[in-house]
């Protein structure tokens, strides 16, 4: 069937380079007639939607002497041909995605051709050719095991029906909620903190796969080497970032601190490391949530946000989460009653943290106002004692690892729990600069979905603004 160019021009009315796109699609139609064009609504990870051109159908591959048709869907962005398409598998309900280097668990396809997209050197035809070549090396789909398992010939026939309009198509296989794990996690940095994060996350039993990627050669001499020797279920070691492809959460623990450097020089060294690892991470996992545990966490969370190009809600620093959990626990034990989410540690991680606590029994009945009051005289001494105890405890790798696992579980399970984590605070408490400080944030699989702004005294607000100004001063001296 000939391509209806007139109808296509009308459909692509909002495309910036419509004529270039149509000329390219003519060639695609000639070489891949099984791909059908239609305008559909694409929903992005932040919930926004856009009407985009979609190519749906099958591409042929050969494997071990047999021919198979792989169902795919390719979304053409309105910036095409200067922006790369988004590609997905479209398995039927009787098929399972084989997650690998080029395909994640949700069926998103990642290829070198997409990473190096550059018009006019690249086009959809070249993309499809590389897709077929990679899938011939390792087919991305297999039949779902059952008592009445499909033969390969039946599978091929069934998959080919996609292009004819089968309706029971899903982007991911259906699993029983009670038996499933919740995604793929990558840990960058193989030091003690990276190991602590990994072990704590594995103990939570929420991941399908956990990938370790060392960010320097010497990490292979420590715990990473032991992981290689004593293999663990669902744990994979990788020496390049392609192993992280399709991660739901990426945890950054890498640091390059030296013993004799000035603070600013050490900080710049960390930034230089991040200039390599963050762009490589988001290239392979463009929809992930970044959890930054590297120090100084508020600075490095800002750096990660800038280097990733992500919206701020998908870049989260560990911030004051650990100290907040400790604060709530110690207060609860002192008062012999749970304080729940009435107590928080917020602000700049370290010596300048601010403790806020509404307290129970203040003014009679419990208030529904979400503001948290911290300047009541009768609570100041208790808060002071607790804060002093927190400083004496310090933070060790294993305890930070437990905190990271807590955040990871909230995100992967889409729990909507609140945590005091480092987030963009511009516009709150009179802060006019783009800096990251800890505030109570509700986390889901989309990252930060809401922020609580506790009611503070004038001195406490001034302390937050002072922290913001100090951080901004450091950020201005860094080459990001």
N, C-alpha and C positions, 0 to 999 in steps of 0.2 A: 504494500500500500504506500502511495506517495505521501510525503510529508506535507501537511496542510500549512503552508507558509503564512498565508493570510491570517488564519486563526492563531498561529503561534505569535505573530507580530502583535496581535491584539492582547494576548495573554501576557506577553512580556512588556507591556506598555510602561511599567515602572522600572524596568531594568536599565541601568546606566549605559550599558554597551550592547543594546538589543541586537543591532545588525551583526556585530561580531559574533555574538552568541548564536544567532540563527544560522550563520554560515557554518559554524562548527557543528551544530546539531544536524545539519544536512549530511555531513560526512559520517557522523555517528549512526544516523538512521540507515545509511547505505551498508555499513559494515556490521551493524548489530540490529537487524530488523526486529528481533524479539523484544527489544526495549521499547516500552510505550511511554509517550510523553503526556503529562497532565499537571495542572496546577493544584497544589495541595497546601494545607496549612502546616507549617513546621513549628513545634514548640521548643524553644531553647531552654537551657538548664535553669535560667533565672525566671522562667515562667512566661516570658514574652513570646509573642507569636508573629509569624510573617508568612504571607503567601509566596511560595517559591515553586519553581518548576521542578518536577520530580520525574526521574526516569526509573521505571519499574519493569522488571522482567528477569531473564536468566542469561548467564554467560556460559559458554561451553568450556569444559576442561577435560583433559585426558589424565587418567591415573591408573597405573598398573594394567595398561592395555584396554581399559574400559573408558567410555565417554559418559560424562555427567553434566547436568545443567545446574548451575549454582544460582539460586534466586538472590537478587540484589536490589537495592534502592539507592539511587544517587540523587542528592539534592543539589541543584545548581543555584548558587547564591546570586543575588541581584548585582554583585560586583564582578561577576564572571565576564571575561576570562581572566581577570587579574587576581581574583580570589579563588582558592582551591575548593572544589565541591566537598560535600560531606557524604560519606559512603557507609552503607549498612548492609548486613545480611538480612534476608527475610525468610527465616525458616518456617516450615509448616508446623502444626501442633505435634506431628510425629517425628520431629527432628530436634536435635540438640546441637548447640554451637560448641565447636571444639576451640576453646580459648587458646591463643598462642601469641606468637610474636607480632602477628599482623591483625589479630582480631581479639577484642575484649569480650567479657562475659555477656555484654548487652548486644553484641553483634556489630559494634562500631568497627570499621575497617581502617587500619593505619598502614600506610605504605611510604617508602622513601620518596616515591614520585609526588605524593601529596606534600611532604615536608619541604621539598625543593621546588615547589610550584612556582613557575615564572613564565608568564606570557611573553613572547609567542613560542617559547621552547617546549611548553607543556600544553596538553589539551586533553579532552575527555577520552578520545580514542587511545592516546598513549596511556592514559590512566587505566583503561579497561584492559589493554594488552598486558600491562604489568600485573594487574589484579589476577588475570588468568595464569600468568607465569608463576606467581607466588602460590596460588591455590593448587596448581599442579604439583608443587613441591610438597604441600601439606594441605589436603582438603579441609575446609573449615567447618564442615557439617558431617554429622553421622546420624544414623537412625536411632531412635529412642528404644532401649532394650524393653522387650515385652515377651509374653508367652507366645505371641503370634508375630514374631519379628519379621520385618520386611526383608526381602532379598534385595541385593544391590540393584537388580534390574527394575524391581518394583519401586524402589526408592527413587531411582532416576526418573521414572515415569511420573511419580507422584510430585516430585519437586518441579518438573517441567510444567506441571499444571498451574503453577503460580502465574505464569504469563497469560493464562487463559481466565484468570479472575477468581481463584479459590479464595474463600472468605475467611477461613480459620487460620489467619496468619498472625503470628506474634513475634515481636522483636526478641523475646527471650523465652526459654522453656519454662513451663509451669512446674513448680515444685511445692511440696507440702511445707507450709510455713514452719512447722515444728521441727523439721529436719534440715532446713537450709541454713547456710552461712550467708553472710551479708555483703560480701564484696572482696575486692583486692586492695591490699595495702602495701605501699613501698616505704621502706625506711632508708633514708640517705645518710650515710655516715656509719662506719662500723666500729666506733669506739665503745666505751662502757655504756654511754647513754643510749646509743643505738641498740646495743644488746638488751639493755634494761627495757626499752620500749617494746622490742620484739617479744621478749619473754612474757611481759605483762599482757600484751595483746593476745598472744597465743593462749594464755591462761583464761582470757575472757571467752575464747572459743566463738568468735564472731566472724572470722575471715575464711574465705575460700582459699586464698593464697596470700602469703606474705613474702615479699621480695626484698632482699638485702642488696644494696649497692654501695660498696665502699667508695669514698670520695678521695682517698689517697692510698698509695701503695702500702704504707706501713700498717694500715688497719688489717691487712691480710695476715699479719704476724700474730694477731691477738685472737679475740673471740670469733671473728669471721672464719679464721682458719679452722677453729674447733667445730664450728657449724658445718664446715665442708667435710670434716672427718666423721662427725656424729650426726648424720642426716636426721632431720625432723620432718614429720608429716606437714604438708602444705607450706613448707619453707623452701624458697628457691634463692640461690646466690647468682648474682649477675655482675659482670664487669663493665657493662655498658647500659645506657639508659633505655635501650629498646626493651629490656626485661621488665620495665615498669609500665609498659603500654597498657592503657585502659584501667589504671588504678583509680579507685574511688577516693582514696585518701593517700596523700603523700606526706610523710613525716620527715622533716629536715632536722638532723641532729649535728650536722657537720660544723666543726670549728677549726680554726688554724692558729689559735693563740700560741704565742712564743713567750719564753720566759724573760727576755731582755728587751722587748720592744716597748715603745711608748704606747699608751692606750690608743691614741688616734691611729698610729701605724698598724697596730694589731687589728683595729677595727677595719681599716682599709684592706688589710690582708683577707679578712673574712668576706668583705664585700666582693673582692676580686674572685674569691672562690665561688660565691653565689652567682656571679655573672656568667659562670659556666654551667653550674648545676641547675639553676632555676629555669632558664630558657629550654634546656634539654628536657627537663621534667615536664613542662607544660606542652612541649611539642608532642610527647607521647601520651600524655594524660590531660587533654585540654578541658575536661569536665570535672577534674578532681577538686577536692578541698585540700588546701595546703595547711598543715599544722607545723608551726615553726617552734622548735625547742632550742635552737642555737642561741648562744649568748653574745651580746646583751639582747634579750629577746624582743624588747620593744623596738630597738633599732633594726634588728634583722627581720622583723615582721614587716616593717615599712619597706626595707630594701627588697624583700621578696615580693611584696605587692607591686612595687614599681617595675621590677624586672619581669614579672609574670604577665603583666597586662590584664590580670584578672580584676573583676569587680572586688571591692574591698571585703564584701561579705564572704568571699571564698578564700580569704587568707586570714588565718587565725593564729595568734601567738599563745603559747602556754601561759604566759603572763602570771597572774596571781591565782590561778586555779588551785594549785597545791596549797598555798597558804590560806586561801578561803576555806577549803575543805577542812584543814586543820583547825582554823579559827572556829568554824561552826561546831566541830566535834568537841574541842576543849571547852567552849562556852556551854555546850549542852551538858557536859559532864560536871562542870562547876555548878550549874544551876539545877542539875538533876532533872532536866527536861529538855527535849529536843528544841533547838532554835530554828530548825528548818532553813529557809532561804531569807531569814530576817537579818542575817549577819553576813558581811562581805569584807574582803580585802580588795581594794581597787587602786588604780593609779599606776605609777611607775614601779615596775618590778624591782625589788631591792630595798634599800634603806628608806626610800621616800614613799613607801606604800601608805595608804590611808585606810584605817579600820572604820567601818560604818555598821551600826547596829540599832535597829528599832527597839528591840527588846520586848518581851511580853509583859502585860500588866501595866503598861505606861498609859495612864489616863483612862483606866477602866477597860472598856470593851476593845476587842481587836479591831483595828481600822482596816477598811477595804482600800484605803489609799495606798498605792504602790510605793510612795516615797518612803525612804528609810532615814530615820532620824538618829543622828549619832552624837549630838552635843549635850545630851542630858547628863547632869552632874553625877547622879548616883551610879552611872554605868562606867564613868571614865576610869576609875581605878581598876575595875575588873578588866576592861579592855586593855589598859596599859600593861597589866600583869601578863595577859595572854600574848600580847604582841612581843613582850620581852622574851617569853618562852619560845615563841616562834623563831626569833632571831637566834636564840641559843641552839635550836635544833638544826638550823641550816637546811640545805637541800642536797641530797646525795643522788647519784644516778638512778638508783633503784626506785627512790621515792618519786623522782620526776617521771620515770618510766611508768609507774602506776598512774600518775596524773594524766599522762599522754594516752594511756590505754582507756582511761575514763572518758576522755574527750572523743577518742576514736569510736568507742562503743555508742556513745550518744549520736554521733553522725551516721554511722553505718546502720544502726537500728532505727534511725529517724525518730528519736525519742522526744525531742523538743524539751530537753532539760536545760536549765540555766547554769552557766559557768562563768566565773570571772576570768575572762580571757582578753588578750590584747587585741584591740580593734581600733578602727579609725575614729577619732574623737573630735574632729574638726566640727565646730558649731556648738559644742556642749561646754558648759561651765566657762564660757568666755574664751575658749581656745580657738584661735583663728588660723592656726597652722595645721598642715597635714601631718599629724603625728599619731602614733599608736600608743594607747594606754589601756589598762584593764578596766572593764566595766562588766556588770552582769549581762551576759548575752544568751539568748535562747538559741540553741544549736539544733539543726536538723541535717538531713543529707544534702541540703542546699547551702549549708554553712550557717552564718549568722542571719536569723530571720527577724529578730527584734532585740532592742537594747533597753535596759532599765537604767535610768539616771537617778541615783539616790540623792535625796535632799541633803546638802552638806552645809556646814557652817562657813562663814566667810573665810576663816583661816584654812579650812580644808580645801575650799575652792581655790584659794590662793596657792596652796601647795601643789594642786594639780596643774595650775597654769605655770607655776615655776618649773615643774617637771617637763611640761610641754616645751617651754622656752629652752631649757637645757638640751633636750633631745633635738629640737630644731637647729640649735647651734652646731651640734655634732653632725647632723645630716647635711648641713650646708658646706661642711668641710670635706665631705666624702665625695669620691668620684664614682657615681653609680651608673 
